[in-house]
Amino acid sequence: MSEPATSGAGNSPANGWRQRLQRWWRISFQCSAAYLWVSLGAYLVYLLFYLLSIGVMFKVPSLDLYLMALVRGMLDTGLMVVFCHFLLRPYLKLELLPRGRYGSNLLGFLLYSLLLGQLLMLLSLNIAELTPMKELDLRDMTIQQSGGQQTHLQIGKATLQLIGGFNQAVIFWLWALAYVFWGTLVSKRQMQKQMHQAQLQQLTNQLNPHFLFNALNSIRALIYEDQDKAAATVTQLSELFRFHLQAHLKPLSTLADEWQITSQYLQIEQVRLEQRLQLDLQFDEQLWQQKLPTLSLLTLVENAIKHGIAPLPQGGRLWIKSRPVANGWQLIVGNSCAGLSSTHGTRTGLKNLRQRLALLPGRHSLHIEPQLEQYQVTIALEAGELGAGELQAGEPEAAELETAPLSQPSEPTAPPHRH
């Protein structure tokens, strides 16, 4: 019995070459705007040097000769564009650059570029033989020297082909070197940006267990005191997590979004602390769209309540302020406390927040001001780096609230105004 024949069409050499050509063609038409602009500038410089060389290589160049040189230069530059973009660039991206393979592939690239140089020179010489461009034939040249002397040169076609082809290959090597260097810089910047984004996301995600632990502790304390309040708090916690799950997916949030999720948390704490929690809110109206690390405000408020206000039998005051300053703006969160020892905690949230600020572009800082009866944290952020809009320091339009106990919880999306 003969064995069934297996179909190798999917792995045939013809199919492999077809897929290779498809990738080659796809790469040729995938390029960034920056690459196009830089290439355009490089080819214009190439054309300019081509035209300037006419005055050196030909005696008494006339206007007609310059016009022919312009046409010839545009044709040669067009050929250079086609060879670099459609023949050289895909080879670099498919053969030389992947996984940093610079060993035997480098020798292959040198031979490939030499072949392209000879082919480009062959086309250029054939163009020169066309009427009316015969006057630009480089095989018969008169070189003008500074002393007025002239040197007449006649070069054989084969010699000119070899020399010109090698010169074109050198241009290909310089172009490839510049392209690889530029691509390396772009890749490095993209990698650094991706690493920063990953670090920001990791640090943001680290806050989730910390936040959940504190919220569940608040509900646990309520179960033994008032079961109805505990049930209501669970409902509020689910609403809070709805905002929280949406917020933690991005490393940066606006101040308005930060207040929205923080106000939900404050409503949960209000059920537990009741009259012991007093708020003093001063938010500048022009800062709502400024951006800061996600969950920054919630982290500071959590620490203020857990380590400052909750341990006090009589409760205390929590103040939150945003204000513009020179070259940026500040977010301030402070609280009453019994002493320095009661406000320390593990400082995991503050350390996390400081690390995230360090990863952001610009100069941002976190300042801690511990005192005997109060504890205050200030985040200073530069204007224009993370947020939008111009800040005008010294002209605050704050919505201020009197220091007073919280009443029944509501769902504010922004601090209420006092008119």
LUMZA-645704 format. One record per residue (C-alpha): residue number from 1; residue in three letters; x, y, z. Coordinates in Angstrom, 3 decimals. Last residue first. Example, Ala and Ser with C-alpha at 12.3 -4.5 7.8 and 13.67 -1.06 7.14 Angstrom:
% residues 2
  pos  code         u         v         w
    2   SER    13.670    -1.060     7.140
    1   ALA    12.300    -4.500     7.800
% end
This chain:
% residues 419
  pos  code         u         v         w
  419   HIS   -22.791    81.762    47.160
  418   ARG   -21.315    78.661    48.737
  417   HIS   -20.503    76.172    46.057
  416   PRO   -20.699    72.380    46.290
  415   PRO   -17.530    70.387    45.597
  414   ALA   -17.743    68.488    42.329
  413   THR   -19.481    65.301    41.214
  412   PRO   -21.495    65.282    44.415
  411   GLU   -23.406    62.108    45.215
  410   SER   -25.160    62.774    48.495
  409   PRO   -24.579    61.645    52.030
  408   GLN   -26.685    63.023    54.887
  407   SER   -24.908    65.760    56.822
  406   LEU   -21.198    66.329    57.138
  405   PRO   -20.021    68.247    60.177
  404   ALA   -18.899    71.833    59.594
  403   THR   -15.885    73.843    58.530
  402   GLU   -17.468    76.275    56.126
  401   LEU   -17.153    75.495    52.484
  400   GLU   -15.147    77.438    49.946
  399   ALA   -15.519    77.433    46.184
  398   ALA   -12.239    78.933    45.077
  397   GLU   -11.784    81.492    42.369
  396   PRO    -8.109    82.117    42.884
  395   GLU    -6.376    85.107    41.301
  394   GLY    -2.803    84.973    42.643
  393   ALA    -1.571    82.403    40.182
  392   GLN    -3.201    82.464    36.791
  391   LEU    -3.160    78.996    35.286
  390   GLU    -3.336    78.440    31.569
  389   GLY    -5.352    75.524    30.254
  388   ALA    -4.661    71.870    29.833
  387   GLY    -3.068    69.315    32.129
  386   LEU    -0.020    67.109    32.309
  385   GLU     2.955    69.217    31.251
  384   GLY     1.286    72.618    30.804
  383   ALA     1.456    73.625    34.442
  382   GLU     3.975    71.901    36.693
  381   LEU     2.717    69.929    39.656
  380   ALA     3.184    70.440    43.398
  379   ILE     1.571    67.830    45.669
  378   THR     1.233    69.025    49.266
  377   VAL     0.744    66.757    52.295
  376   GLN    -0.391    68.099    55.675
  375   TYR    -0.466    66.678    59.211
  374   GLN    -1.942    68.504    62.168
  373   GLU    -1.674    68.624    65.944
  372   LEU     2.078    68.222    66.553
  371   GLN     3.223    68.978    63.017
  370   PRO     4.059    66.894    59.970
  369   GLU     4.569    68.786    56.685
  368   ILE     5.071    66.319    53.834
  367   HIS     6.014    67.634    50.369
  366   LEU     5.401    65.784    47.094
  365   SER     7.111    66.992    43.940
  364   HIS     6.712    67.502    40.221
  363   ARG     9.282    68.599    37.648
  362   GLY     8.292    67.694    34.106
  361   PRO     7.434    64.377    32.489
  360   LEU     5.945    61.787    34.867
  359   LEU     7.957    58.913    36.337
  358   ALA     8.953    60.848    39.480
  357   LEU     5.296    61.567    40.238
  356   ARG     4.581    57.834    40.173
  355   GLN     7.370    57.145    42.650
  354   ARG     6.081    59.834    45.047
  353   LEU     2.595    58.343    44.865
  352   ASN     3.831    54.866    45.768
  351   LYS     5.843    56.224    48.687
  350   LEU     2.798    58.147    49.894
  349   GLY     0.574    55.082    49.627
  348   THR     3.032    52.808    51.431
  347   ARG     3.519    55.346    54.233
  346   THR     3.550    52.486    56.756
  345   GLY     1.598    54.472    59.341
  344   HIS     3.138    57.829    60.288
  343   THR     0.249    59.903    61.520
  342   SER    -0.196    58.557    65.039
  341   SER     3.429    59.066    66.034
  340   LEU     3.419    62.747    65.167
  339   GLY     0.644    63.632    67.551
  338   ALA    -3.116    63.679    68.078
  337   CYS    -4.018    64.465    64.479
  336   SER    -6.049    66.947    62.459
  335   ASN    -5.897    66.588    58.722
  334   GLY    -4.310    67.970    55.574
  333   VAL    -4.608    67.539    51.822
  332   ILE    -3.098    70.115    49.466
  331   LEU    -3.100    69.989    45.651
  330   GLN    -0.808    72.558    44.075
  329   TRP    -0.557    74.353    40.722
  328   GLY     1.978    75.255    38.086
  327   ASN     4.637    77.721    37.000
  326   ALA     3.835    80.239    39.772
  325   VAL     0.966    78.936    41.891
  324   PRO    -2.580    77.852    41.181
  323   ARG    -4.644    76.428    44.052
  322   SER    -6.275    73.167    45.040
  321   LYS    -7.369    72.567    48.622
  320   ILE    -8.579    69.630    50.709
  319   TRP    -9.082    69.972    54.464
  318   LEU    -9.970    67.216    56.914
  317   ARG   -10.949    68.220    60.436
  316   GLY   -11.095    66.032    63.504
  315   GLY   -12.776    63.294    65.456
  314   GLN   -13.523    63.584    69.181
  313   PRO   -12.142    60.133    69.982
  312   LEU    -9.172    60.681    67.594
  311   PRO    -7.945    57.425    65.981
  310   ALA   -10.201    58.013    62.906
  309   ILE    -8.888    61.541    62.178
  308   GLY    -5.156    61.076    61.552
  307   HIS    -3.987    57.617    60.474
  306   LYS    -7.106    56.300    58.721
  305   ILE    -8.705    59.622    57.778
  304   ALA    -5.598    61.395    56.453
  303   ASN    -4.216    58.258    54.832
  302   GLU    -7.450    57.659    52.923
  301   VAL    -7.618    61.331    51.871
  300   LEU    -4.064    61.227    50.497
  299   THR    -4.674    58.013    48.552
  298   LEU    -8.024    59.253    47.205
  297   LEU    -6.378    62.448    45.938
  296   SER    -3.670    60.535    44.119
  295   LEU    -6.025    57.866    42.735
  294   THR    -4.783    58.429    39.159
  293   PRO    -1.629    60.519    38.841
  292   LEU    -2.435    64.189    38.118
  291   LYS    -4.224    66.108    35.403
  290   GLN    -5.618    69.638    35.301
  289   GLN    -9.215    69.732    34.057
  288   TRP   -10.713    70.923    37.369
  287   LEU    -8.020    73.565    37.921
  286   GLN    -9.882    76.684    36.764
  285   GLU   -12.497    76.418    39.518
  284   ASP   -10.028    76.502    42.402
  283   PHE   -11.112    73.979    45.039
  282   GLN   -11.329    74.889    48.702
  281   LEU   -12.934    72.167    50.794
  280   ASP   -13.020    72.098    54.620
  279   LEU   -14.583    68.887    55.863
  278   GLN   -15.511    67.657    59.324
  277   LEU   -15.516    64.002    60.351
  276   ARG   -16.438    63.198    63.972
  275   GLN   -20.086    64.007    63.334
  274   GLU   -20.667    60.708    61.501
  273   LEU   -17.499    58.556    61.606
  272   ARG   -18.876    55.384    60.026
  271   VAL   -21.493    56.821    57.689
  270   GLN   -19.133    59.700    56.877
  269   GLU   -16.432    57.221    55.895
  268   ILE   -18.652    55.804    53.172
  267   GLN   -19.598    59.299    51.980
  266   LEU   -15.921    60.233    51.937
  265   TYR   -15.187    57.331    49.596
  264   GLN   -17.781    58.538    47.119
  263   SER   -16.329    62.046    47.336
  262   THR   -12.915    60.600    46.509
  261   ILE   -14.228    58.984    43.306
  260   GLN   -15.685    62.238    42.019
  259   TRP   -12.792    64.332    43.333
  258   GLU   -10.267    62.373    41.255
  257   ASP   -12.453    62.690    38.175
  256   ALA   -12.598    66.487    38.597
  255   LEU    -8.846    66.640    39.234
  254   THR    -8.305    64.987    35.880
  253   SER    -6.870    61.511    35.674
  252   LEU    -3.520    59.970    34.739
  251   PRO    -2.307    56.346    34.781
  250   LYS    -5.430    54.986    33.076
  249   LEU    -7.260    51.743    33.923
  248   HIS    -7.499    52.806    37.583
  247   ALA   -10.365    55.215    36.897
  246   GLN   -12.944    52.878    35.387
  245   LEU   -12.556    50.278    38.109
  244   HIS   -12.701    53.004    40.759
  243   PHE   -15.882    54.604    39.469
  242   ARG   -17.743    51.293    39.656
  241   PHE   -15.878    50.534    42.855
  240   LEU   -17.460    53.565    44.500
  239   GLU   -20.922    52.473    43.491
  238   SER   -20.265    49.056    45.003
  237   LEU   -18.965    50.754    48.151
  236   GLN   -22.091    52.893    48.367
  235   THR   -24.230    49.773    48.371
  234   VAL   -21.971    48.192    51.005
  233   THR   -22.332    51.381    53.052
  232   ALA   -26.088    51.110    52.986
  231   ALA   -25.866    47.554    54.330
  230   ALA   -23.458    48.660    57.082
  229   LYS   -25.744    51.539    57.981
  228   ASP   -28.619    49.112    58.376
  227   GLN   -26.437    46.768    60.441
  226   ASP   -25.540    49.480    62.949
  225   GLU   -22.729    49.059    65.478
  224   TYR   -21.404    45.510    65.052
  223   ILE   -21.577    45.652    61.235
  222   LEU   -20.159    49.201    61.182
  221   ALA   -16.612    48.188    62.106
  220   ARG   -16.555    45.608    59.328
  219   ILE   -17.709    48.246    56.832
  218   SER   -14.755    50.522    57.668
  217   ASN   -12.334    47.595    57.527
  216   LEU   -13.727    46.683    54.110
  215   ALA   -12.928    50.178    52.818
  214   ASN    -9.371    50.119    54.185
  213   PHE    -8.584    46.703    52.682
  212   LEU   -10.108    47.666    49.332
  211   PHE    -7.881    50.777    49.100
  210   HIS    -4.678    48.886    49.873
  209   PRO    -5.661    46.042    47.533
  208   ASN    -6.234    48.562    44.685
  207   LEU    -3.225    50.822    45.330
  206   GLN    -0.796    48.376    43.748
  205   ASN    -2.704    48.765    40.472
  204   THR    -1.598    52.396    40.219
  203   LEU     2.043    51.421    40.774
  202   GLN     1.808    48.799    38.046
  201   GLN     0.096    51.222    35.664
  200   LEU     2.753    53.872    36.254
  199   GLN     5.520    51.310    35.753
  198   ALA     3.919    50.061    32.541
  197   GLN     3.500    53.618    31.234
  196   HIS     7.114    54.416    32.092
  195   MET     8.286    51.230    30.376
  194   GLN     6.199    52.029    27.290
  193   LYS     7.657    55.539    27.117
  192   GLN    11.197    54.216    27.521
  191   MET    10.575    51.634    24.797
  190   GLN     9.165    54.272    22.456
  189   ARG    12.154    56.530    23.077
  188   LYS    14.582    53.679    22.443
  187   SER    12.748    52.654    19.279
  186   VAL    12.908    56.218    17.934
  185   LEU    16.625    56.515    18.732
  184   THR    17.364    53.137    17.122
  183   GLY    15.364    54.085    14.021
  182   TRP    17.416    57.274    13.642
  181   PHE    20.694    55.377    13.922
  180   VAL    19.487    52.664    11.530
  179   TYR    18.322    55.274     9.013
  178   ALA    21.554    57.288     9.244
  177   LEU    23.653    54.153     8.722
  176   ALA    21.411    53.034     5.848
  175   TRP    21.778    56.406     4.113
  174   LEU    25.548    56.348     4.584
  173   TRP    25.723    52.805     3.190
  172   PHE    23.476    53.721     0.251
  171   ILE    25.709    56.722    -0.521
  170   VAL    28.723    54.382    -0.461
  169   ALA    26.865    52.083    -2.886
  168   GLN    26.305    55.038    -5.224
  167   ASN    30.029    55.742    -5.167
  166   PHE    30.730    52.078    -5.960
  165   GLY    28.364    52.222    -8.926
  164   GLY    30.021    55.395   -10.161
  163   ILE    33.476    53.819   -10.078
  162   LEU    32.361    50.553   -11.693
  161   GLN    30.180    52.151   -14.385
  160   LEU    32.736    54.848   -15.099
  159   THR    35.353    52.165   -15.702
  158   ALA    32.999    50.188   -17.977
  157   LYS    32.021    53.309   -19.913
  156   GLY    35.602    54.371   -20.468
  155   ILE    36.689    57.680   -19.055
  154   GLN    37.875    60.668   -21.043
  153   LEU    39.241    63.598   -19.124
  152   HIS    40.186    67.076   -20.302
  151   THR    41.894    69.256   -17.741
  150   GLN    41.487    72.985   -17.872
  149   GLN    43.767    75.598   -16.419
  148   GLY    42.311    78.867   -15.196
  147   GLY    44.330    78.847   -11.998
  146   SER    41.343    77.630    -9.936
  145   GLN    40.866    74.516   -12.084
  144   GLN    38.153    73.818   -14.643
  143   ILE    37.502    70.142   -15.368
  142   THR    36.533    69.177   -18.923
  141   MET    34.543    65.946   -19.104
  140   ASP    33.864    63.139   -21.607
  139   ARG    32.560    59.974   -19.940
  138   LEU    30.245    62.033   -17.734
  137   ASP    27.666    62.450   -20.500
  136   LEU    25.804    65.643   -19.662
  135   GLU    25.968    66.939   -23.238
  134   LYS    24.168    63.754   -24.293
  133   MET    21.092    64.923   -22.435
  132   PRO    19.016    66.022   -25.489
  131   THR    18.761    63.146   -26.467
  130   LEU    19.200    60.087   -24.245
  129   GLU    22.712    58.898   -23.526
  128   ALA    22.609    60.349   -19.998
  127   ILE    19.570    58.208   -19.160
  126   ASN    21.570    55.097   -20.016
  125   LEU    24.321    56.251   -17.692
  124   SER    21.843    56.773   -14.827
  123   LEU    20.275    53.342   -15.334
  122   LEU    23.667    51.656   -15.167
  121   MET    24.614    53.715   -12.133
  120   LEU    21.480    52.555   -10.279
  119   LEU    22.198    48.909   -11.149
  118   GLN    25.815    49.196   -10.014
  117   GLY    24.757    50.811    -6.730
  116   LEU    22.031    48.210    -6.147
  115   LEU    24.603    45.414    -6.543
  114   LEU    26.949    47.155    -4.119
  113   SER    24.008    47.573    -1.691
  112   TYR    23.282    43.823    -1.844
  111   LEU    26.942    42.929    -1.302
  110   LEU    27.124    45.201     1.758
  109   PHE    23.785    43.893     3.051
  108   GLY    24.883    40.293     2.732
  107   LEU    28.039    41.065     4.683
  106   LEU    25.890    42.638     7.394
  105   ASN    23.556    39.628     7.350
  104   SER    26.465    37.368     8.299
  103   GLY    26.632    39.102    11.675
  102   TYR    24.407    42.132    12.288
  101   ARG    21.254    40.329    13.430
  100   GLY    19.878    42.824    15.937
   99   ARG    16.639    40.893    16.556
   98   PRO    15.202    42.253    13.304
   97   LEU    17.375    45.104    11.901
   96   LEU    19.335    43.470     9.084
   95   GLU    16.939    41.243     7.159
   94   LEU    13.353    42.495     7.137
   93   LYS    13.707    46.136     8.198
   92   LEU    16.996    46.733     6.369
   91   TYR    15.793    44.968     3.233
   90   PRO    12.555    46.984     3.307
   89   ARG    14.615    50.229     3.448
   88   LEU    16.988    49.359     0.579
   87   LEU    14.659    48.392    -2.287
   86   PHE    11.506    50.523    -2.067
   85   HIS    12.733    53.542    -0.103
   84   CYS    16.398    53.762    -1.014
   83   PHE    16.116    52.541    -4.627
   82   VAL    12.999    54.550    -5.438
   81   VAL    14.341    57.731    -3.845
   80   MET    17.706    57.349    -5.614
   79   LEU    15.904    56.891    -8.931
   78   GLY    13.955    60.069    -8.265
   77   THR    17.202    61.858    -7.445
   76   ASP    18.671    60.678   -10.750
   75   LEU    15.595    61.899   -12.632
   74   MET    15.542    65.214   -10.761
   73   GLY    19.237    65.659   -11.431
   72   ARG    18.805    64.985   -15.139
   71   VAL    15.963    67.507   -15.341
   70   LEU    17.987    70.081   -13.404
   69   ALA    21.094    69.298   -15.449
   68   MET    19.098    69.863   -18.633
   67   LEU    17.995    73.212   -17.249
   66   TYR    21.562    73.996   -16.218
   65   LEU    22.802    73.141   -19.704
   64   ASP    20.144    75.342   -21.261
   63   LEU    21.219    78.191   -19.002
   62   SER    24.799    77.760   -20.088
   61   PRO    27.652    76.051   -18.263
   60   VAL    30.977    77.693   -19.114
   59   LYS    33.111    74.569   -18.753
   58   PHE    31.462    71.498   -17.222
   57   MET    32.444    69.566   -14.072
   56   VAL    32.664    72.446   -11.622
   55   GLY    29.514    74.347   -12.538
   54   ILE    27.628    71.057   -12.843
   53   SER    28.640    70.055    -9.304
   52   LEU    26.326    72.689    -7.869
   51   LEU    23.338    71.005    -9.526
   50   TYR    24.084    67.599    -7.975
   49   PHE    24.771    69.207    -4.612
   48   LEU    21.285    70.743    -4.719
   47   LEU    19.656    67.451    -5.778
   46   TYR    21.201    65.593    -2.810
   45   VAL    20.130    68.400    -0.465
   44   LEU    16.582    68.057    -1.805
   43   TYR    16.818    64.282    -1.279
   42   ALA    17.803    64.723     2.374
   41   GLY    14.999    67.222     3.056
   40   LEU    12.377    64.928     1.519
   39   SER    13.722    61.982     3.507
   38   VAL    13.423    63.924     6.763
   37   TRP     9.844    64.918     5.933
   36   LEU     8.806    61.401     4.924
   35   TYR    10.431    59.796     7.963
   34   ALA     8.679    62.243    10.305
   33   ALA     5.325    61.453     8.660
   32   SER     5.780    57.793     9.474
   31   CYS     6.165    54.959     7.017
   30   GLN     4.150    51.989     5.815
   29   PHE     3.993    51.821     2.024
   28   SER     7.306    50.045     1.463
   27   ILE     6.707    47.823     4.488
   26   ARG     3.604    46.343     2.836
   25   TRP     5.460    45.635    -0.419
   24   TRP     8.257    43.782     1.381
   23   ARG     5.723    41.886     3.505
   22   GLN     3.876    40.830     0.350
   21   LEU     7.152    39.935    -1.347
   20   ARG     8.062    37.665     1.560
   19   GLN     4.643    36.015     1.518
   18   ARG     5.035    35.280    -2.197
   17   TRP     8.576    34.022    -1.666
   16   GLY     7.348    31.568     0.935
   15   ASN     4.477    30.434    -1.312
   14   ALA     6.903    29.748    -4.150
   13   PRO     9.255    27.888    -1.803
   12   SER     6.409    25.550    -0.824
   11   ASN     5.249    25.459     2.790
   10   GLY     1.476    25.782     2.233
    9   ALA     1.652    23.776    -0.976
    8   GLY     3.266    20.850     0.773
    7   SER     0.386    18.443     0.310
    6   THR     1.112    15.051     1.680
    5   ALA     0.901    12.042    -0.588
    4   PRO    -0.821     9.081     0.918
    3   GLU     1.485     6.131     1.558
    2   SER     1.422     3.318    -0.977
    1   MET     0.000     0.000     0.000
% end
